[in-house]
Amino acid sequence: MSVVQQHPSAAAFPGGESMRAMQARAVDAVRDWNERVEAEHGEDATYVMCSHGDIIKSLVADALGMHLDLFQRIHVDPCSVTAIRYTRLRPFLLRLGDTGDLDSLAPREHAVGADAAASPAGDGSADATVGGGAGAP
């Protein structure tokens, strides 16, 4: 058990998959679903995936560019919402273990100028918001 906690990238369960294989499988599945949902419903589509804590934490680690050996530093509560927005260039972690108001995750009407909020940068691009954003829309 200490390997799973301290060096997860080296952990493999007897008769099962390794933690590295679990993360790769989960990331591939999410990116595949994201492409399919985007193709059918547009780039602002929102969808739900449910999973176990370690799989969610491994997806968050991937989205943040963290090595799998650091994923045990991430905490998600049961029945909480973790939201990751995948763009053409990179993912953005929008929520981690959230149990509050989730209205801001709903797709927004397309706007122009100062009201544009289709991306984290608010301009439809795959860039992050300069300065980190101001919070609620």
Secondary structure, 3 states (H helix, E strand, C coil): CHHHHHCHHHCECCCCCEHHHHHHHHHHHHHHHHHHHHHHHCCCCCCCCCCCHHHHHHHHHHHHCCCHHHHHHCCCCCCCEEEEEECCCCEEEEEEEECCCCHHHCCCCCCCHHHCCCCCCCCCCCCCCHHHCCCCC
